[in-house]
């Protein structure tokens, strides 16, 4: 039963990670330009929205790695 729950969480985290990665800006575009963040962007770095997006993406990626390792150890 626990394995099924971990698989469900893993699938949800995988979909979230794909979505978050697609939101990141490539060359000159992305989430900040979509919401008008390019106007208020300072020369020193990215906007607050992009920084928060980076933090959320890293958190979801760590959760993805954790669920992957947990499944690998449980399914041996």
MOCORDA-V53194 format. One record per residue. PSI is psi in radians with two decimals (NA if undefined). OMEGA is omega in radians with two decimals (* if undefined). D_FIRST is the distance of its C-alpha to the first C-alpha in Angstrom with 1 decimal. Layout:
psi:omega:d_first
PSI:OMEGA:D_FIRST
PSI:OMEGA:D_FIRST
This chain:
psi:omega:d_first
-0.69:3.13:0.0
-0.63:3.13:3.8
-0.69:3.12:5.4
-0.72:3.11:5.3
-0.72:3.13:6.5
-0.67:3.11:8.9
-0.73:3.12:10.1
-0.80:3.10:11.0
-0.71:-3.13:12.7
-0.73:3.12:14.3
-0.75:3.12:15.7
-0.72:3.12:17.1
-0.66:3.11:18.6
-0.80:3.13:20.1
-0.71:3.12:21.8
-0.69:-3.13:23.1
-0.73:3.09:24.5
-0.80:-3.14:26.3
-0.78:-3.12:27.7
-0.68:3.13:28.9
-0.66:3.12:30.5
-0.41:3.10:32.4
-0.39:-3.12:33.7
2.62:-3.11:35.4
2.50:3.03:39.1
-2.20:3.10:40.6
1.68:3.03:44.3
0.37:3.12:45.7
-3.05:3.06:43.2
-2.75:-3.02:39.8
-0.72:-3.09:38.4
-0.66:3.10:41.4
-0.55:-3.13:43.9
-0.64:-3.10:42.0
0.27:3.08:42.4
0.38:-3.11:45.9
-0.25:-3.11:44.9
-0.44:-3.13:47.4
-0.75:-3.09:50.3
0.18:-3.08:49.3
2.29:3.11:48.1
2.79:-3.09:49.9
-0.37:-3.06:51.2
-0.42:-3.09:49.4
-2.84:-3.08:45.8
3.04:-3.12:43.3
2.97:3.13:42.7
-0.60:3.12:40.4
-0.76:-3.14:38.1
-0.65:3.10:37.8
-0.76:3.10:37.2
-0.66:3.08:34.4
-0.69:3.08:32.9
-0.78:-3.13:33.1
-0.74:3.13:31.3
-0.73:3.14:28.5
-0.72:3.11:28.2
-0.72:3.12:28.1
-0.78:3.13:25.4
-0.64:3.10:23.2
-0.67:3.09:24.1
-0.71:3.08:23.2
-0.66:3.08:19.7
-0.77:3.12:19.4
-0.70:3.13:20.6
-0.79:3.13:18.1
-0.59:3.09:15.0
-0.82:3.12:16.8
-0.69:3.11:17.4
-0.77:3.11:14.0
-0.67:3.13:12.6
-0.69:3.13:15.7
-0.61:-3.14:15.3
-0.52:-3.03:11.7
0.30:3.12:12.7
NA:*:16.0
